[in-house]
């Protein structure tokens, strides 16, 4: 917990109105806040399972956990959605992120099992089904990932400023709604007038440490509230019913590609209770289920960007804007804003939601550079990095020699792509529980939902448009009745 102890905030509290006006934060705290945007949705759901969260993503997560392996493509695993790796390569160096999601940032990489000759250490993969392109041996010998010098220094507790996203030796101002900017005395005084503070004597200073519990509370509240610091450190829990929703902005177009799986159309068959204006469940094929499940692998930063035209709750958009507006002088030289604002999906990721706008393509052998030590000794060839500043732990040389990523072979059964298998119809309930279709289960669900009048049930077939896809993403984060909100246009209440 040594790293966690370095994450702290100095709060300025208006005791008269019981609110946090703003906080002063160091580099470690700002790194933690910014890298929230790199967390995949599935990781967030797993971290917050015991705290509860808005929306139906918990049900979607459980659906993947409970789905029989027979319905999953042979080249996919549940961990791709349940424990996805964050795109931000230096997340391992961020205090609290390294404590909460160590499973997701561990890099398993492999090289040729032959262990000699030209192919030794010159090719690597993250899938043991890959075949060495030189000698055709299997690639099952594990390699060690080597972090760049700044990350190593940060993780060892040295307090160096080389790791993370922003530079050290700077104090930052964090607003109650998570807007972040370098601290300015003039700006802080001007804020007092903006907040209509009449009695300076009513202001109180308080220093708080961010431990694991506070970090998880802050993560949860950032999805639900416009006054995150107040809810976490004064109220003790978020109260999203009282929070105002974000403004619905019009007039700016998102650059969009074709909606899903290239040009393929996504259709659903809905069962609607017309008496109660409620959607009971939907029948859908693999394309729609792949679309839903892919939400779990989506980084929060990408979800925030996709929903910029939507009316949203929570404060992640302010974090996103803060990175956009941050002067490059405050950013580490080995980092760039796109790591958080426009992260590349990891190699092998589903591309359904990424295709909704002009996102980068998934990382491939051509899309990302990897390096090894130039020394040809056996021990040196067992290490790999994605930063040429890294130092070989065996001989101390810089790891600047390029290595090639080997794409695993596609099995004949997985040509249709995606996560789940086709030739199966799935049932999706209003709260996004997904399971293979069963006539008996659907009848039992009618009983569970207390449906008395079968003549009031109406069947309707719809195609998923781009606008509905974005609305479904938004409602999955906020609503417990997602399908009703999206397809019947019934306004959902924040629970």
N, C-alpha and C positions, 0 to 999 in steps of 0.2 A: 504493500500500500504506500510505498515511498513516493511513487509517482503521483498518486492521488492527492497526497498532502500538499503538493505544489499548486493545486488548482483551487483558487480562492477568489472571492469577490468582495469588494468594499461597497456596501449599499448606502445610498442616501435615501432615507425614509421620511416621508411626510407623515408624522405621527397623528396629525389632526385628521387627515383623510384616509389613514391606514393604506398607504400605497408606496411602492418603491418608485422614485422618480427616475433614477438611473444608477448604474454601478460602475466602478472602476475595476478593470480586469487586466491581468498580465497576459503574456503570450500563451501560456499553457491553457488558460481558460478560453481564450479566443480560438485557439486551435481546436479545442474540444467542440465548441459551438459550431465552427465552420464545418468540421468533419462530420457533424450530424447529417449534413446533406449527402455525404458519400455512403451512408448506411443503407443497405438494401432493405426494402419493406419487410421481407421475411425475417431479417435479423431484428428489426424493431419489434415485430410481433412476438418473437421469441423472448426478447428482453423484458417485454411488458406483460407477459402472460399472467403474472401474479398480481398485476396492478390494475388490470382492466383497461380498456381503451375504447374510444369511439369507433363506430363503423363495424363492418362485418369481417374484417380481415382475420380475426381469430378463428371464425368458422371456416374460412378458406384455407387457413393454415392446417387446421385439424383435418380437413378433407384430404389434403395431400398426405398427412400422416397415416390416415386410415385407408387410403386407396390401395387396393391389392396390387402387388408388383406386376401381375399379369396384364394390367391395363397401361403400364408404363413402357415407353419405347426402350429397346435394349441398349441404346447408347446414352440413356439418361439415368439419373439417380435422383432420389428425393432430396438429397442434400443440396442439389443445385438450386432448389427453391426454399428449403427449410433452413439451410446454412450457407447462403450464397456469399461469395467473397466480394468485399467492397472493391470498386474500381480504383479508388485512391490508393496508390502503391505505398504511400508512407503512413497509412493509418496506424500501423503497428507502433509508431513512435509517439502517438498522441496519448497523453495521460487519460485514464478512465476508459477510452476506447480499447486500449490494450488489455484492460481488466475485464471489460464486458463482452468483447467479441473476439477473444483470442482464437476461438475455433475458426472464425471466418478469415483471419488474416494469416494463418499458417499456410505456407506454400509448399505443396508436395510436388517436386519436380524429379524427373527421371532421365537417365541417359542409357546408352547402349549397354547391354549386359555382357558384351564380349570382353570389354575392359582392356583392349589393346589395339594397336594399329591406328590407322588414320582417323577412324570414327570416334576414337576415345575422347569424350568430352566436347566434341564439336557439334553435337546435336542434342537437343533435350526436348522433353514433352511433359505435359501434366496428366497424361493418360497412358496407363501401362499397356493398353492395347496397341499403341503405336509401334511401328516397325522401323528399325534403323535403315535409312535410305542407302547406306554404303554397304553394309555387310548382311542386311536382312535379318539380323538378330532382334529379339524382342528388347524393348526399352524398359527394363524393370529395375535397374540399379539406381537407388535413390541418391539425389544430389541435395546439397545444402544451399539454401538461399542466403546470400550475404547482403546485409543492409549497408547503405552508404555511410561514410564516416559520421555525418551529423546525426543520423538515426541511432547509431551505436552509442554515441556520446550521450544522447538524450535518454536512452533506455537504461544506461548504466548509472543514471542519477547524477551525472556530471554537471547538469544544469546548463549545458551548451545550447546555443541558439540555432545550431545548424539543422536540426530536425523540424518536423511540423510544417506549417503553412506560412505563418506570418513571422516577422522578425521580432527578436527580443529587444530589451532595452527601450521599449515603448510601452506606455500605458494606454489602454483603450477604454472607450466609453461604451457601455452596453445599456441600451434603453430597455424599458419594461417589456416592449414588444419585440426585443431581440435585434433591433437595429444596432449595428456595430460600426464605430468609427474611431480614429485616433482622438485621444483626449485633448480638449482645448478648454482652458480656463474661461475664456470669453464665451464660448458656446455653452458651457455649463451654467454660467450666470444668466445667460439669455434664456436658458430653459426654465429657470425659476419663474421668470415673467410669463413664459408660455404656459406653464402649469398653474399660473395665477396664485403663486405662493405669496401670501401676505405677511406671514410671521416666520422669519428666519429661525426664531427660537424653537419652532415646532419641528425643525429638521433634526434628524438623528443619524449618526454614522454607525454602521455595524459591519464588522468583518465576518464573513461566513466561509467555511471550507466546503468544497464539493467532494463528498465521499461517493461511494457507489450508489447509495439510496437516493441522495440528492440528484446525482447525475441521471438516474432513471426517471425521477420525478420531473426533472427539467425536460428530458426527452419527451415524455408523455404529454406534458403541458404545452410544449411547443407545437404539438399537433392539434391542440384543442382551444388554446386561449390567446387573446391579444394582450394580456397582461401577465406574462409568464413569471417574471421575477416576483411580483406581488403574490401570485397564487402559490408559488413554491415556497418562498421564504417568510411570508407573513400569514397567509391564510392557511397554508399547510396542505391544501389540495386544490385542484383546479375546479372552477365552477363555470363550465362553458355555457350554461343557459343564460348567464348574465353578459356574456361577451358579445360584442357586435361583430357581425360578419364583415368580411372584406368587401370592398366595393367591386361591383361588376363593371369591368372596363370594356368599352367597345371601341371599334375603329382601328385596331391593330390586328393584322392578319398573321397567323402562324404559317410558316412555310411547311406545307404538308406533302408527304409522299402518299402512295396508295395505302389504303387502310390496313389490310391484314393479309399476311401470306401472299404478297404480290397483289394479284387482281382477284383472288378468290373471294366469293361472297360469303358472309356469315349470316345464317338464318336461325331463328329460334321459333319454337312453337310455345305460346303462352297459354296458361289456364287462368282465367280471370274470374273472380267472384264479383259479379256486377252489383249485387246487393250492398256489399261493403267497399266497392271500388278498390279492391286489393288484388294483387297478383299472387296467386298461390304458389306456383312453381313454373318452371320452363323446361322444355325438352330441347336439347341441343347436341350437335355433333362435336368432333374433336377441335375444330377451329375456334369455336367460342370458348371451350374449356381451356385450350391452350392460352387464349387471350386472358382469361381470368387468372389462371395460375401464374402467368408471367408477371402479374402485378407484384408478386412476392419477391421477384428478383430485381425489381426496378429500384435504383437508388432514389432516395428522397429528393435529391436535387433535380433529377430528371422528372419525377412526378410534379415537383413544384413548377418547373419550366412548362410542362405540358398543360398545366392548369392555370397559367397566368391570365387567360381570358375568362376564367370561371370565377364565380363568387365563392370564396373559400373562408374557412375558419382557421385558427391557428396563426403562428407567427413565422413559419418557415420562409414565407415570401420576403420578409424583412431581412432574414439572414442572407437569402439569395441576392437581394438588392445590395446588401452591404458588401458582398464580395465583388459584385459588378462595379460598385462605385469606389472601392478601395484603391488608392494610388499604388502603382506597381512598386514604388520605393519601399513599401511595407511588406512585400512578399519575398519569400526566400528565393534565392537565385536559381535553385533547382526545381522550383514549382511554377505552375501557371494556373490562371483562373479556371481554365477549361477542365482541369482535373476534377473540380467540384461542380462547375456550372454545366459542363457538357461531357460527362464521363463516358468513356467507351465501354460498351458491354463487354464482359469477359469472353474469351474464346469459347465458342460452343453455346453461347446464350441464345435463348429464343429471341426473335426480333419483332414480335408482334407490336408491342406498344412503342418500341424504339422507332418503328416505321411511321408513327403518327406525325413526325415532323423531322426536321433536318438534323437528326442526331448522327454522330459518327458511326461508322460501321464497326462491328465487333472486332476485337483484337485478333489478329492472325499473325502468321509468320512475317508478313510484310508490314503489319500494322504496329509492331512494337519491337524495339531492339533489346537483345539480351547479350550478356557478356560473360567471359570466363577469364581466368588467369592465362597469360601467355606461356607460362611454364608448362612443359609437356609431361611433368612427373605425374604419376597416378593420383597422388593425394590432391594435387592442384586442380586436376580436371573434374573433381567431384563437387565443385562449387559453382554457382551461377548467380548472376545479379541482373537487375535492369537499370543499374546506374554505374557508368564507367568510372566513377570516383571511388567505388568500393575497393577495399584492400583484401587480397587473398589471405585468409587466416592461416594458410600453411607456410607460404614463403614471404609474405609481406609485399608482394608486387601489386601494382594497380591492375584491376580486372578490366582490361580494355579490349580484349580480343573477342570479336563477335562470334556468337553461336546461333545455330539455326533451330527454330521451333518446328517440330514435326507434328503434323496434324494426324490424329488417330483415324484409322479406317472407318468408313461407314458400313454397318452391317446391312445385309440385303433386306432385313426386316424393317429398317428405319428410313427407307427412302422417302416416306411421306413426311418426315421431319416432325418438329414439334415435340411435345412432352408426352401426351397420352396417345394411345393407339386409336386408329379410326375403326370403322365397321362396328362401332358401339354408340348407342345413344345414352346421354347422361341426363340426370335430373339435377336442376339447380334451383334451390329454394330461394325465397325472397331475401334471406339473410346470407346468401352465397355459400350454403353448404352444397357440396358437389359429390355425387355418387352415381354409379351406373344405374340406368333406368330399370325399374322393377314395377310391374303392374300392381303387385300386392303392396309394395311400399307406398305407391302413389295413393292407393285407396286408404291405407292406414293414415297417411298424412291428412287426407280430407277429414278423417275422424279427429285427428289430433288438433286440427285447426277449427274444429266445431262447425263444419259446414253442414247445414241442415237441408237447404234447398238446392238440390242438384240441377234443377231447371234454371237456376240463376248463374250457372257456370257457363262461361263463354270461351271458346277456343279462338286464338288469333295468331297468325304467323307474321313475323316481322323480320326485316333485315337490319343489321346493326350498321348505322351510319357513323361517320367520323365524330359528329357532335355527340351522339349517344355513347360512343366509346369513351370520349373524354368525360362525359357526365357520369358514366358508370365508374370510372376511375375515381372521380371526386366523391361520389356517394359511398363507395366502398370504404373510404377513409372517415366518413362522417355519419352514415345512416345505418340503421338496423333493418330497413326495408328497402333495399337497394333497387330491386327490379321494379317494384311499385313506383318508386320515385323517378326512375329513368323512363319507363315505357308507358306509365299512366299519367306521368307529370303531376303526381301527388306530392306536395311539399312535405318533406320529412322534418320532423321535429328533432332538435338536438336532445339526446337522452340526458 
